[in-house]
Structures are given as structure tokens and as C-alpha cells.
Amino acid sequence: MDVYQNEFLPEGGRTVDAIVTVTATGGGTTGSAVTTPRLHAPGRAPSAAVVIMVDCSGSMDYPPAKMRHAREATAAAIDVLRDGVRFAVVAGTHQAQEVYPGNGRLAVAGPVTRDQAKQALRRLGAGGGTAIGTWLRLADRLLSSSDADIRHGILLTDGRNEHESPEDLRATLETCAGRFTCDARGVGTDWEVKEVTGIASALLGTADIVADPAGLAADFTRMMETAMGKEVADVSLRLWTPVGATVRFVKQVAPAVEDLTGRRTEAGPRFGDYPTGSWGDESRDYHVRIEVPPASVGLDMLAARVRLVVPQPDGGVRDLGAQGLIKAVGTDDVAASTAINPQVAHYTGQAELAQVVQQGLDLRKAGDIDGATAKLGRAVQLAHASGHADTAKLLAKVVDVVDAAAGTVRLKAKVEEADEMTLETRSTKTVRVKK
């Protein structure tokens, strides 16, 4: 764990910002040496359970190739399952049905069960409505029947959640949060971006658009490969703050922006845990803002201590050994106290970029041309300044860029729906700061 910050505060200053970079290495699935604490025996891959939820509503037949591509993508994901992983396939309409293996069970991946599951996929057809909460509840029941270290879902939908209320879906997500992680994908352009990204956000997974159904197999393969690379589940950032200090927010800022502030659970006097989900060999960045008592010259205090912990069956936690210290030092040196740490500045811009893209697209849908132009112009300016080439390319499909550095743009008169949805879905993805 590495901490990047400007620890110097002017007299009376209270706000301390830090970027905490967490890097996990030594995962057994990569073939490298084990260098981090593990929840499973050395030399053994962690146990895992996966449920694939496939939209089988009537709209999946328009065009008919969409359902075929969904079956092929699910088969491709099943091929990636390593031997011994427990898995199931669920067909989702206005209700959820077990496709394989059935009877409330999970199958154990192997040559025979993988072939049986792919045979079962041939029976999948389209018909009915869409109630995604029922799919997730069935996935939760199946996954909870397993004591696997890693519990994961993959969800595919092509339409809006029209056959249950938003309140029902929200209640389901609250129930499932912390029980399993879930990646969500929207295929085509008839689904609701905020629904799909909301599912992934609540369940600490990824969200994306697959505009062309022909791309589903490659996307499902990548998702399952990532799931099979997870080593440790239910990791939390544990923050300790001294008396008088307050955590203002904790946000993941790379590889995507995700606000964790409201997900804090109290873990003892002045301790709070923020969930981060499952980890493989990867690195993530978190922006932590602490408010401390007004600084005086000569003040030298610890504003927060950050650790990584994993809950244990006995109710305790296992400390993964990494620790980061966030400091606050009072000074009358104006140059020292006004310097902005490059990592903090970069990710503050990235968070604003995600926000103004969403605001700009919402204003565009509402018909506020001037407001949308201003917000999307600011987005172009931020993407240009931070070197976010992917977002810059997506923005260029929605606006005509006159001057990227100044943020001068014109809204395009006609925008392909897939381009607008891709920009909205991927707006929270960030680029790492060049250290």
C-alpha cells in the first residue's frame, strides 16, 4: 500500500486529501510465487462458485441472432471455468429458471459437466418479460449453498427492468450486496444504462455495453477469465481516525470511479470498513479525504491509518499486512501548504470528468442544449488534460470538438444511440496517473 499526499496544512487548515494505491501480487492463478497472505492452502487455487444469468425475455429474439450469440457467449464462459469450480446457468425473464444443473444445486466444473451445460444451453429460447431482481435472488440462493471463497455472478440483459418496481430491484441489491460480486452487461441499445451500472456498482462488479451481439463471446470470455483470476474475496479498507478527525469520503478512483463512502460499516471505536470486493493480481487507487481539527503551526498528527482486512467465519478479521499512513502537518510555509499533490490533482479531475459526462448526457436528453454543451465541453477539456484518450474518442462521437484544451465544442445534430450509451456506460472508467 502506497500513500500519495501533500501532508502540509496552512494554519487553520482542516482538509487532508490522499491517494491510497493498493497492489495485490503473487496470485496462484498466474503461476508466480505466493507473496501475499492467502485464505486457501498454498499451491491450491481458491474455491469459487459462479452463476451466469442470461436474459431470455421476448426481446432477445429481435433479431434472432441475439439469442444465438447469448448462448454461444455463455458456452464460451463455461469453457473458461477451471476444473472444480462450482457453477450454474439461470434463464431470466419475468421470473428466474434454473437451466443447469437444476434442483437448487451447483455443478462442479469438469469435462462432463461443461459439456452437459452447453447441451442444456441449446434449449434456451426467448419469451416473457424482464424482472432482474428475481434473477439475482435465485443466483444468491444458489451461491449461498456453496462455501466457496469467491462467489461471483455474470448478468446479461437486453432490455429495461419493466416487470418489477425499482424499489424491488433496489431491495434485492441491498440483500445481495456483500454476498457475491456481479459483472453486468447490456447487449444492444434497448436497456437502461443506469439500471445496469447500478447493479454492477451495488455488487462491486463491472458494467459495460456490448452494442453488437457478435461481440458477446469475447466479452464473456474476458469476464470469466478475470473471475477465475480472483484470489481473495470480501476485502475491506479499514480506516482508523483519531478523536476529532472525520472521514469525509472514500472513493475508488482507478480503474473506475466508485464512491464507497455510504457503504461504511463500523468496526469498533474510530474504525470503519469500506468494501472493495474480490481481488486477483491487480492495482487500484482510492481517494480518501479526512477533516482534522484546525491546524496550528508545528502540528504533526496522524490523520488516518489504512489497513486491508478480510472477515473470518468466527466473526473476526484477518489483516492482510499492508498499511498506509495519512498525515497532517501544520506549517506557515505558503509554498509547502499550497502545493497540490499530482496524484490527488489527477484523480480529482478524473472524478469530475465522470460527473460532467453524466450531467451533460442527462441535460442533452432533457433538451437543455446550452447546459449539455457546457458540461460536455468541460468533459472534453478534462479528458484532454488527463490524457484520457478513450473517453476523448467517445466524446468526439457526441460532440464536434472545436478546441479540446479550451473545452469548446458543439453538440452533434445526430448521435448514434450506441455511441451515446457507450459514453454513458464507460464514463466512470479512469486512466492511471503517470507516476
KOLNUTI-518499 format. One record per residue (C-alpha): residue number from 1; x negated, y negated, z. Coordinates in pm, whole numbers, plus 32768, in hexadecimal, padded with zeros to 4 digits. Example, Ala and Ser with C-alpha at 12.3 -4.5 7.8 and 13.67 -1.06 7.14 Angstrom:
BEGIN
resi: 1	u: 7B32	v: 81C2	w: 830C .
resi: 2	u: 7AA9	v: 806A	w: 82CA .
//
This chain:
BEGIN
resi: 1	u: 8000	v: 8000	w: 8000 .
resi: 2	u: 7F75	v: 7EAE	w: 7F97 .
resi: 3	u: 7FF8	v: 7D59	w: 8007 .
resi: 4	u: 7FD4	v: 7C1D	w: 7F34 .
resi: 5	u: 802D	v: 7ACE	w: 7FD3 .
resi: 6	u: 7FC1	v: 7971	w: 802E .
resi: 7	u: 7FBD	v: 7992	w: 81A7 .
resi: 8	u: 7F83	v: 781E	w: 81E7 .
resi: 9	u: 80A9	v: 7748	w: 825A .
resi: 10	u: 80B3	v: 75CD	w: 8283 .
resi: 11	u: 810C	v: 7544	w: 83DA .
resi: 12	u: 827F	v: 758A	w: 840E .
resi: 13	u: 8287	v: 7685	w: 82F0 .
resi: 14	u: 835B	v: 77BD	w: 8327 .
resi: 15	u: 8372	v: 7887	w: 81E5 .
resi: 16	u: 827C	v: 79A0	w: 819F .
resi: 17	u: 828B	v: 7A54	w: 804F .
resi: 18	u: 81CB	v: 7B91	w: 7FFE .
resi: 19	u: 81BF	v: 7C91	w: 7EE6 .
resi: 20	u: 8190	v: 7DF1	w: 7F6E .
resi: 21	u: 810E	v: 7EE9	w: 7E6E .
resi: 22	u: 8145	v: 8059	w: 7EBE .
resi: 23	u: 808B	v: 8160	w: 7DF3 .
resi: 24	u: 80C9	v: 82D6	w: 7E0D .
resi: 25	u: 7FC2	v: 83C4	w: 7D83 .
resi: 26	u: 7F68	v: 8532	w: 7D97 .
resi: 27	u: 80B6	v: 85C8	w: 7D33 .
resi: 28	u: 80A4	v: 8740	w: 7D09 .
resi: 29	u: 8162	v: 8739	w: 7BC1 .
resi: 30	u: 804D	v: 8674	w: 7B18 .
resi: 31	u: 7F40	v: 8771	w: 7B63 .
resi: 32	u: 7E6F	v: 867B	w: 7C2B .
resi: 33	u: 7DE9	v: 86AA	w: 7D8B .
resi: 34	u: 7ED6	v: 8673	w: 7EAC .
resi: 35	u: 7E78	v: 852C	w: 7F55 .
resi: 36	u: 7FBE	v: 84C2	w: 7FF9 .
resi: 37	u: 808F	v: 855B	w: 810F .
resi: 38	u: 818F	v: 8651	w: 8086 .
resi: 39	u: 82D6	v: 86E2	w: 80FB .
resi: 40	u: 8293	v: 8836	w: 8061 .
resi: 41	u: 817E	v: 8936	w: 807A .
resi: 42	u: 8034	v: 88E4	w: 7FC8 .
resi: 43	u: 802A	v: 8976	w: 7E6C .
resi: 44	u: 81A6	v: 8997	w: 7E57 .
resi: 45	u: 8280	v: 88AC	w: 7D90 .
resi: 46	u: 8396	v: 880D	w: 7E5F .
resi: 47	u: 84E7	v: 88B7	w: 7E4F .
resi: 48	u: 85DE	v: 87FB	w: 7D76 .
resi: 49	u: 874E	v: 8802	w: 7D18 .
resi: 50	u: 87E2	v: 874E	w: 7BEB .
resi: 51	u: 8948	v: 871E	w: 7B71 .
resi: 52	u: 8986	v: 86A1	w: 7A0E .
resi: 53	u: 8AD3	v: 85ED	w: 79E1 .
resi: 54	u: 8B48	v: 85D7	w: 7875 .
resi: 55	u: 8C65	v: 84F5	w: 7807 .
resi: 56	u: 8D67	v: 85CF	w: 7755 .
resi: 57	u: 8E7D	v: 84C9	w: 773A .
resi: 58	u: 8F40	v: 84A8	w: 75F7 .
resi: 59	u: 8E68	v: 838B	w: 7575 .
resi: 60	u: 8D3C	v: 8474	w: 7562 .
resi: 61	u: 8DDC	v: 84FB	w: 7421 .
resi: 62	u: 8DB9	v: 83AB	w: 7371 .
resi: 63	u: 8CE7	v: 83EC	w: 72AC .
resi: 64	u: 8CE4	v: 8569	w: 72D7 .
resi: 65	u: 8B66	v: 856B	w: 72C8 .
resi: 66	u: 8B5E	v: 84BA	w: 741A .
resi: 67	u: 8BD2	v: 85F2	w: 74D6 .
resi: 68	u: 8ADF	v: 86C9	w: 7412 .
resi: 69	u: 89BD	v: 85E5	w: 746C .
resi: 70	u: 8A2A	v: 85EC	w: 75DC .
resi: 71	u: 8A23	v: 876A	w: 75DA .
resi: 72	u: 88CD	v: 876D	w: 7532 .
resi: 73	u: 8846	v: 866D	w: 762A .
resi: 74	u: 88C1	v: 8738	w: 7753 .
resi: 75	u: 8821	v: 8871	w: 76BF .
resi: 76	u: 86DA	v: 87B3	w: 7692 .
resi: 77	u: 86E3	v: 8744	w: 77FF .
resi: 78	u: 8725	v: 88A9	w: 7872 .
resi: 79	u: 85F2	v: 891C	w: 77AE .
resi: 80	u: 851C	v: 882D	w: 787F .
resi: 81	u: 858E	v: 88C1	w: 79CD .
resi: 82	u: 846F	v: 897D	w: 7A6D .
resi: 83	u: 84AC	v: 8ADD	w: 7AE9 .
resi: 84	u: 854A	v: 8AE5	w: 7C43 .
resi: 85	u: 85FD	v: 8995	w: 7C2D .
resi: 86	u: 876C	v: 89AF	w: 7C87 .
resi: 87	u: 8858	v: 890E	w: 7B8E .
resi: 88	u: 89BD	v: 88E9	w: 7B13 .
resi: 89	u: 8A77	v: 8847	w: 79F1 .
resi: 90	u: 8BBA	v: 8782	w: 7A29 .
resi: 91	u: 8CB4	v: 8713	w: 791F .
resi: 92	u: 8D4A	v: 85C1	w: 7973 .
resi: 93	u: 8E9F	v: 853E	w: 7908 .
resi: 94	u: 8FB3	v: 84B4	w: 79EB .
resi: 95	u: 8F46	v: 85D7	w: 7AC3 .
resi: 96	u: 8E02	v: 869A	w: 7AEF .
resi: 97	u: 8DD6	v: 8803	w: 7A86 .
resi: 98	u: 8CB5	v: 88F0	w: 7ABB .
resi: 99	u: 8C29	v: 8968	w: 796F .
resi: 100	u: 8B0C	v: 8A3D	w: 79F7 .
resi: 101	u: 8AD9	v: 8B08	w: 7ACD .
resi: 102	u: 8C31	v: 8ACD	w: 7B72 .
resi: 103	u: 8CD6	v: 8B2D	w: 7CBC .
resi: 104	u: 8C33	v: 8A10	w: 7D7A .
resi: 105	u: 8AD6	v: 8A9E	w: 7D48 .
resi: 106	u: 8989	v: 8A2E	w: 7CBD .
resi: 107	u: 88C8	v: 8B0F	w: 7BCF .
resi: 108	u: 8753	v: 8B50	w: 7BF8 .
resi: 109	u: 8696	v: 8AEA	w: 7ABF .
resi: 110	u: 85EE	v: 8BFF	w: 79FE .
resi: 111	u: 85F2	v: 8C87	w: 789A .
resi: 112	u: 873F	v: 8D3C	w: 78CD .
resi: 113	u: 87FE	v: 8C24	w: 797D .
resi: 114	u: 877B	v: 8B19	w: 788E .
resi: 115	u: 87FE	v: 8BE8	w: 776A .
resi: 116	u: 894B	v: 8C26	w: 781A .
resi: 117	u: 8974	v: 8AB2	w: 785F .
resi: 118	u: 8933	v: 8A59	w: 76F3 .
resi: 119	u: 8A31	v: 8B5E	w: 7687 .
resi: 120	u: 8B2E	v: 8ABE	w: 7775 .
resi: 121	u: 8AF0	v: 8968	w: 76D9 .
resi: 122	u: 8B83	v: 89E5	w: 7591 .
resi: 123	u: 8CD8	v: 89E7	w: 7638 .
resi: 124	u: 8CCA	v: 8874	w: 7685 .
resi: 125	u: 8DD2	v: 87AD	w: 75CB .
resi: 126	u: 8E5F	v: 864E	w: 75E3 .
resi: 127	u: 8FB3	v: 85F7	w: 7679 .
resi: 128	u: 903E	v: 8538	w: 77A1 .
resi: 129	u: 8FE9	v: 83F8	w: 7858 .
resi: 130	u: 8ECA	v: 836F	w: 7927 .
resi: 131	u: 8EAD	v: 8372	w: 7AA4 .
resi: 132	u: 8D3A	v: 836A	w: 7AF0 .
resi: 133	u: 8D67	v: 8379	w: 7C68 .
resi: 134	u: 8DF3	v: 84DA	w: 7C4B .
resi: 135	u: 8CBA	v: 8545	w: 7B8D .
resi: 136	u: 8BD7	v: 84B7	w: 7C98 .
resi: 137	u: 8C9E	v: 8554	w: 7DB3 .
resi: 138	u: 8C82	v: 86AC	w: 7D12 .
resi: 139	u: 8B0C	v: 8676	w: 7CDA .
resi: 140	u: 8AEA	v: 8618	w: 7E48 .
resi: 141	u: 8B9D	v: 8755	w: 7EBA .
resi: 142	u: 8AC1	v: 882E	w: 7DDC .
resi: 143	u: 897E	v: 8783	w: 7E43 .
resi: 144	u: 89D8	v: 878B	w: 7FB5 .
resi: 145	u: 89ED	v: 8906	w: 7F9E .
resi: 146	u: 8875	v: 8906	w: 7F68 .
resi: 147	u: 875D	v: 88BD	w: 805F .
resi: 148	u: 867D	v: 8843	w: 7F42 .
resi: 149	u: 857D	v: 8733	w: 7F88 .
resi: 150	u: 85E2	v: 8672	w: 7E4E .
resi: 151	u: 8755	v: 8648	w: 7DF7 .
resi: 152	u: 879D	v: 8599	w: 7CB1 .
resi: 153	u: 88B7	v: 8552	w: 7BBC .
resi: 154	u: 88BD	v: 84F2	w: 7A4D .
resi: 155	u: 89FD	v: 844A	w: 79D5 .
resi: 156	u: 8A69	v: 83FF	w: 7870 .
resi: 157	u: 8B9C	v: 8332	w: 7813 .
resi: 158	u: 8C1C	v: 828E	w: 76D5 .
resi: 159	u: 8D42	v: 81CE	w: 7765 .
resi: 160	u: 8DCD	v: 80F6	w: 7879 .
resi: 161	u: 8E3B	v: 818C	w: 79C3 .
resi: 162	u: 8FAC	v: 815D	w: 7974 .
resi: 163	u: 904D	v: 8275	w: 7A3D .
resi: 164	u: 8FE9	v: 8210	w: 7B9D .
resi: 165	u: 8FDA	v: 80C3	w: 7C4F .
resi: 166	u: 8E94	v: 8001	w: 7C7E .
resi: 167	u: 8ECE	v: 802A	w: 7DF4 .
resi: 168	u: 8ED6	v: 81A5	w: 7DD3 .
resi: 169	u: 8D90	v: 81A9	w: 7D0F .
resi: 170	u: 8CF0	v: 80BC	w: 7E0A .
resi: 171	u: 8D5B	v: 819A	w: 7F2D .
resi: 172	u: 8CC9	v: 82CA	w: 7E7C .
resi: 173	u: 8B7D	v: 8218	w: 7E45 .
resi: 174	u: 8B6F	v: 81B7	w: 7FB3 .
resi: 175	u: 8BAA	v: 8323	w: 8012 .
resi: 176	u: 8AA3	v: 83AA	w: 7F21 .
resi: 177	u: 8997	v: 82A5	w: 7F69 .
resi: 178	u: 8871	v: 8344	w: 8019 .
resi: 179	u: 88EF	v: 84A5	w: 7FCB .
resi: 180	u: 8865	v: 84B8	w: 7E6A .
resi: 181	u: 87CC	v: 83D7	w: 7D61 .
resi: 182	u: 886A	v: 83AF	w: 7C0A .
resi: 183	u: 8802	v: 8331	w: 7AB3 .
resi: 184	u: 8923	v: 82A6	w: 79E3 .
resi: 185	u: 8937	v: 827C	w: 786A .
resi: 186	u: 8A38	v: 81D4	w: 778B .
resi: 187	u: 8A54	v: 8258	w: 7628 .
resi: 188	u: 8AE2	v: 8182	w: 7511 .
resi: 189	u: 8B77	v: 802B	w: 7563 .
resi: 190	u: 8CCE	v: 806C	w: 75FE .
resi: 191	u: 8C5A	v: 808C	w: 7769 .
resi: 192	u: 8C37	v: 7F80	w: 7874 .
resi: 193	u: 8AD1	v: 7F15	w: 78BE .
resi: 194	u: 8B16	v: 7EA5	w: 7A22 .
resi: 195	u: 8BBB	v: 7FF5	w: 7A74 .
resi: 196	u: 8A97	v: 80C5	w: 79F8 .
resi: 197	u: 8988	v: 7FE8	w: 7A8D .
resi: 198	u: 8A4E	v: 7FD8	w: 7BD3 .
resi: 199	u: 8A50	v: 8154	w: 7BEC .
resi: 200	u: 88D9	v: 8169	w: 7BB2 .
resi: 201	u: 8895	v: 804E	w: 7CA5 .
resi: 202	u: 8966	v: 80E4	w: 7DBD .
resi: 203	u: 88C2	v: 823A	w: 7D90 .
resi: 204	u: 875E	v: 81B6	w: 7D5F .
resi: 205	u: 8741	v: 8236	w: 7BFB .
resi: 206	u: 870B	v: 819E	w: 7AA3 .
resi: 207	u: 880B	v: 811A	w: 79AB .
resi: 208	u: 87EB	v: 80F0	w: 7833 .
resi: 209	u: 88A8	v: 80E2	w: 76ED .
resi: 210	u: 888C	v: 81E6	w: 75DA .
resi: 211	u: 8938	v: 8126	w: 74C3 .
resi: 212	u: 8906	v: 823D	w: 73C4 .
resi: 213	u: 897A	v: 8392	w: 7443 .
resi: 214	u: 8864	v: 8433	w: 7377 .
resi: 215	u: 876F	v: 83AA	w: 7479 .
resi: 216	u: 880F	v: 8460	w: 759E .
resi: 217	u: 8738	v: 859B	w: 7593 .
resi: 218	u: 85F2	v: 84DA	w: 75A9 .
resi: 219	u: 867A	v: 8400	w: 76C2 .
resi: 220	u: 8700	v: 8529	w: 778A .
resi: 221	u: 85B3	v: 85DC	w: 7761 .
resi: 222	u: 84F5	v: 84AE	w: 77ED .
resi: 223	u: 85E9	v: 848C	w: 7910 .
resi: 224	u: 85C9	v: 85F9	w: 7971 .
resi: 225	u: 844E	v: 85F2	w: 7950 .
resi: 226	u: 8448	v: 84CC	w: 7A41 .
resi: 227	u: 8533	v: 8580	w: 7B32 .
resi: 228	u: 8455	v: 86B6	w: 7B29 .
resi: 229	u: 832B	v: 85D8	w: 7B81 .
resi: 230	u: 83C2	v: 855C	w: 7CC9 .
resi: 231	u: 8300	v: 85D2	w: 7DF9 .
resi: 232	u: 8395	v: 852B	w: 7F2C .
resi: 233	u: 8501	v: 84C8	w: 7F66 .
resi: 234	u: 85AD	v: 83C6	w: 8045 .
resi: 235	u: 847F	v: 82E4	w: 8073 .
resi: 236	u: 84C5	v: 81A0	w: 8130 .
resi: 237	u: 8401	v: 805F	w: 8160 .
resi: 238	u: 83FF	v: 8024	w: 82D8 .
resi: 239	u: 83CD	v: 7EBA	w: 8340 .
resi: 240	u: 8370	v: 7E49	w: 849D .
resi: 241	u: 838F	v: 7CD8	w: 84ED .
resi: 242	u: 832F	v: 7C25	w: 8630 .
resi: 243	u: 841E	v: 7B66	w: 8710 .
resi: 244	u: 8489	v: 7A27	w: 8661 .
resi: 245	u: 844B	v: 7AA9	w: 84FF .
resi: 246	u: 8567	v: 7AFF	w: 840E .
resi: 247	u: 8565	v: 7BCB	w: 82CD .
resi: 248	u: 8608	v: 7AF0	w: 81C5 .
resi: 249	u: 85F9	v: 7BF2	w: 80AE .
resi: 250	u: 8550	v: 7D2C	w: 802D .
resi: 251	u: 8561	v: 7D5F	w: 7EB3 .
resi: 252	u: 84C3	v: 7E5C	w: 7DCE .
resi: 253	u: 8431	v: 7D88	w: 7CB5 .
resi: 254	u: 837E	v: 7E8D	w: 7BDF .
resi: 255	u: 83BF	v: 7F5B	w: 7B14 .
resi: 256	u: 851A	v: 7EBD	w: 7B34 .
resi: 257	u: 85C2	v: 7DB9	w: 7C11 .
resi: 258	u: 8696	v: 7E57	w: 7D22 .
resi: 259	u: 8705	v: 7D9D	w: 7E5C .
resi: 260	u: 86E5	v: 7E82	w: 7F8C .
resi: 261	u: 8735	v: 7D7B	w: 8093 .
resi: 262	u: 889B	v: 7DEB	w: 80D7 .
resi: 263	u: 8835	v: 7F58	w: 80F1 .
resi: 264	u: 876D	v: 7F2B	w: 8230 .
resi: 265	u: 87AF	v: 8022	w: 8346 .
resi: 266	u: 8739	v: 7FD1	w: 84A4 .
resi: 267	u: 8625	v: 80B9	w: 851E .
resi: 268	u: 85E5	v: 8034	w: 867A .
resi: 269	u: 8595	v: 7EE4	w: 871A .
resi: 270	u: 8511	v: 7DFD	w: 8606 .
resi: 271	u: 84F3	v: 7F23	w: 850F .
resi: 272	u: 85BF	v: 7F42	w: 83CE .
resi: 273	u: 85B6	v: 8048	w: 82B8 .
resi: 274	u: 85EF	v: 7FF9	w: 8146 .
resi: 275	u: 8633	v: 8127	w: 8061 .
resi: 276	u: 855B	v: 8158	w: 7F2C .
resi: 277	u: 85CE	v: 82B1	w: 7EB6 .
resi: 278	u: 84EF	v: 83C4	w: 7E2D .
resi: 279	u: 8385	v: 839F	w: 7DC3 .
resi: 280	u: 8298	v: 844C	w: 7CD4 .
resi: 281	u: 8149	v: 83C9	w: 7C56 .
resi: 282	u: 81A4	v: 825A	w: 7C2B .
resi: 283	u: 817B	v: 80F8	w: 7CAC .
resi: 284	u: 8287	v: 7FFE	w: 7D11 .
resi: 285	u: 827D	v: 7E95	w: 7D88 .
resi: 286	u: 8356	v: 7DF9	w: 7E97 .
resi: 287	u: 838E	v: 7C89	w: 7EE9 .
resi: 288	u: 83B7	v: 7C4F	w: 8060 .
resi: 289	u: 8417	v: 7AFB	w: 80ED .
resi: 290	u: 83F8	v: 7AC0	w: 8265 .
resi: 291	u: 8461	v: 798A	w: 8326 .
resi: 292	u: 8380	v: 7949	w: 8453 .
resi: 293	u: 838B	v: 7843	w: 8568 .
resi: 294	u: 830E	v: 76E9	w: 84F3 .
resi: 295	u: 819A	v: 7701	w: 84B7 .
resi: 296	u: 80A2	v: 7634	w: 857F .
resi: 297	u: 7F39	v: 75F6	w: 851F .
resi: 298	u: 7E69	v: 7716	w: 85A0 .
resi: 299	u: 7F90	v: 7808	w: 85A7 .
resi: 300	u: 7F23	v: 7964	w: 8541 .
resi: 301	u: 8039	v: 7A67	w: 8552 .
resi: 302	u: 80A9	v: 7BAF	w: 84BB .
resi: 303	u: 81EF	v: 7B5E	w: 8404 .
resi: 304	u: 8241	v: 7CC8	w: 83AE .
resi: 305	u: 81AF	v: 7E24	w: 83A5 .
resi: 306	u: 821E	v: 7F06	w: 8285 .
resi: 307	u: 820C	v: 8083	w: 828B .
resi: 308	u: 8297	v: 81A5	w: 81C0 .
resi: 309	u: 836D	v: 82A9	w: 8273 .
resi: 310	u: 843E	v: 83D9	w: 8217 .
resi: 311	u: 8560	v: 8456	w: 82F0 .
resi: 312	u: 853E	v: 85B2	w: 8385 .
resi: 313	u: 864B	v: 86B7	w: 83D4 .
resi: 314	u: 8617	v: 8686	w: 854B .
resi: 315	u: 867A	v: 8519	w: 8531 .
resi: 316	u: 8518	v: 8492	w: 8541 .
resi: 317	u: 8445	v: 840E	w: 8423 .
resi: 318	u: 82FF	v: 846D	w: 8385 .
resi: 319	u: 820A	v: 834F	w: 8352 .
resi: 320	u: 815F	v: 836B	w: 81FE .
resi: 321	u: 802E	v: 82B3	w: 8282 .
resi: 322	u: 8030	v: 8178	w: 81AA .
resi: 323	u: 8047	v: 8027	w: 8258 .
resi: 324	u: 804F	v: 7EBE	w: 81E7 .
resi: 325	u: 802E	v: 7D84	w: 82BC .
resi: 326	u: 80DA	v: 7C3A	w: 8266 .
resi: 327	u: 8036	v: 7B14	w: 8318 .
resi: 328	u: 8080	v: 79AA	w: 8365 .
resi: 329	u: 7F6A	v: 78AF	w: 83AE .
resi: 330	u: 7FB0	v: 7742	w: 83FD .
resi: 331	u: 7EC8	v: 7643	w: 835B .
resi: 332	u: 7EA8	v: 74CE	w: 8313 .
resi: 333	u: 7DEB	v: 751B	w: 81CF .
resi: 334	u: 7EE1	v: 74A9	w: 80C4 .
resi: 335	u: 7E2F	v: 7563	w: 7FAC .
resi: 336	u: 7E3E	v: 76AA	w: 806D .
resi: 337	u: 7FAC	v: 768D	w: 80D5 .
resi: 338	u: 8031	v: 7621	w: 7F80 .
resi: 339	u: 7F82	v: 7729	w: 7EAE .
resi: 340	u: 8074	v: 7824	w: 7E17 .
resi: 341	u: 8004	v: 798C	w: 7E10 .
resi: 342	u: 8003	v: 7A03	w: 7CA3 .
resi: 343	u: 80BC	v: 7B46	w: 7CF1 .
resi: 344	u: 81CD	v: 7A8E	w: 7DB2 .
resi: 345	u: 81F0	v: 798A	w: 7C9D .
resi: 346	u: 8204	v: 7A94	w: 7B8E .
resi: 347	u: 8314	v: 7B60	w: 7C34 .
resi: 348	u: 83DB	v: 7A2F	w: 7C9E .
resi: 349	u: 83E9	v: 79DE	w: 7B2A .
resi: 350	u: 8448	v: 7B44	w: 7AD3 .
resi: 351	u: 8568	v: 7B41	w: 7BCA .
resi: 352	u: 85E1	v: 79F5	w: 7B3C .
resi: 353	u: 85C4	v: 7A84	w: 79DB .
resi: 354	u: 86AD	v: 7BA5	w: 7A32 .
resi: 355	u: 87A1	v: 7AB3	w: 7AD6 .
resi: 356	u: 87B4	v: 79B4	w: 79BA .
resi: 357	u: 87DF	v: 7AC4	w: 78B1 .
resi: 358	u: 890F	v: 7B49	w: 796C .
resi: 359	u: 8999	v: 79EB	w: 79A5 .
resi: 360	u: 8961	v: 798A	w: 783A .
resi: 361	u: 8A12	v: 7ABC	w: 77B1 .
resi: 362	u: 8B36	v: 7A8F	w: 78A2 .
resi: 363	u: 8B5B	v: 7922	w: 7836 .
resi: 364	u: 8B49	v: 7987	w: 76C8 .
resi: 365	u: 8C64	v: 7A83	w: 76FB .
resi: 366	u: 8D2C	v: 7973	w: 77AD .
resi: 367	u: 8D01	v: 7887	w: 7684 .
resi: 368	u: 8C21	v: 778C	w: 7739 .
resi: 369	u: 8B30	v: 774B	w: 7619 .
resi: 370	u: 8A6A	v: 7634	w: 76C0 .
resi: 371	u: 8A41	v: 76F2	w: 7805 .
resi: 372	u: 89DD	v: 7834	w: 7753 .
resi: 373	u: 88E1	v: 7778	w: 767B .
resi: 374	u: 883F	v: 76D9	w: 77AC .
resi: 375	u: 8823	v: 7821	w: 786D .
resi: 376	u: 87A9	v: 78F2	w: 7748 .
resi: 377	u: 86B5	v: 77DC	w: 76EA .
resi: 378	u: 8624	v: 77F0	w: 7849 .
resi: 379	u: 8611	v: 796A	w: 781F .
resi: 380	u: 8548	v: 7945	w: 76DD .
resi: 381	u: 8460	v: 7850	w: 778E .
resi: 382	u: 8426	v: 793E	w: 78B2 .
resi: 383	u: 83F5	v: 7A6E	w: 77D1 .
resi: 384	u: 82F5	v: 79AA	w: 7707 .
resi: 385	u: 823B	v: 7930	w: 783D .
resi: 386	u: 8228	v: 7A8A	w: 78E0 .
resi: 387	u: 81CD	v: 7B4A	w: 77A7 .
resi: 388	u: 8311	v: 7C15	w: 77B2 .
resi: 389	u: 830A	v: 7C72	w: 7641 .
resi: 390	u: 8422	v: 7D76	w: 7657 .
resi: 391	u: 851D	v: 7C82	w: 76EB .
resi: 392	u: 84AA	v: 7B71	w: 75F8 .
resi: 393	u: 84FB	v: 7C58	w: 74D3 .
resi: 394	u: 8653	v: 7CAA	w: 7562 .
resi: 395	u: 869C	v: 7B38	w: 759E .
resi: 396	u: 863D	v: 7AE9	w: 7434 .
resi: 397	u: 8762	v: 7BC3	w: 73C3 .
resi: 398	u: 8855	v: 7AEA	w: 7489 .
resi: 399	u: 87C0	v: 798F	w: 7456 .
resi: 400	u: 86F2	v: 78DE	w: 734B .
resi: 401	u: 85B2	v: 786D	w: 73F7 .
resi: 402	u: 8548	v: 770D	w: 7396 .
resi: 403	u: 8435	v: 76DD	w: 749C .
resi: 404	u: 83EE	v: 7800	w: 758A .
resi: 405	u: 8307	v: 773A	w: 766F .
resi: 406	u: 840B	v: 7627	w: 769F .
resi: 407	u: 8531	v: 7717	w: 76A8 .
resi: 408	u: 85E0	v: 7673	w: 7581 .
resi: 409	u: 86D5	v: 7764	w: 74DD .
resi: 410	u: 881A	v: 7775	w: 7417 .
resi: 411	u: 891F	v: 7883	w: 744E .
resi: 412	u: 8945	v: 7967	w: 7322 .
resi: 413	u: 8A9C	v: 794F	w: 7281 .
resi: 414	u: 8AB4	v: 7AC9	w: 7261 .
resi: 415	u: 8A14	v: 7BC3	w: 734F .
resi: 416	u: 8A23	v: 7D3E	w: 7332 .
resi: 417	u: 8AD4	v: 7DCB	w: 7463 .
resi: 418	u: 89C4	v: 7ED1	w: 7495 .
resi: 419	u: 88B8	v: 7DBF	w: 749F .
resi: 420	u: 8975	v: 7CF6	w: 75A5 .
resi: 421	u: 89B5	v: 7E2C	w: 767C .
resi: 422	u: 8849	v: 7E98	w: 7660 .
resi: 423	u: 87D5	v: 7D42	w: 76DB .
resi: 424	u: 88CC	v: 7D4A	w: 77FD .
resi: 425	u: 8875	v: 7EB0	w: 7861 .
resi: 426	u: 86FC	v: 7E7F	w: 7853 .
resi: 427	u: 86EF	v: 7D1E	w: 78E1 .
resi: 428	u: 8679	v: 7D98	w: 7A37 .
resi: 429	u: 8549	v: 7E51	w: 79AB .
resi: 430	u: 8409	v: 7D95	w: 79F6 .
resi: 431	u: 829E	v: 7D8E	w: 7988 .
resi: 432	u: 8185	v: 7DB9	w: 7A82 .
resi: 433	u: 80B2	v: 7C8D	w: 7AD9 .
resi: 434	u: 7F57	v: 7C95	w: 7A43 .
resi: 435	u: 7E7E	v: 7CB8	w: 7B79 .
//
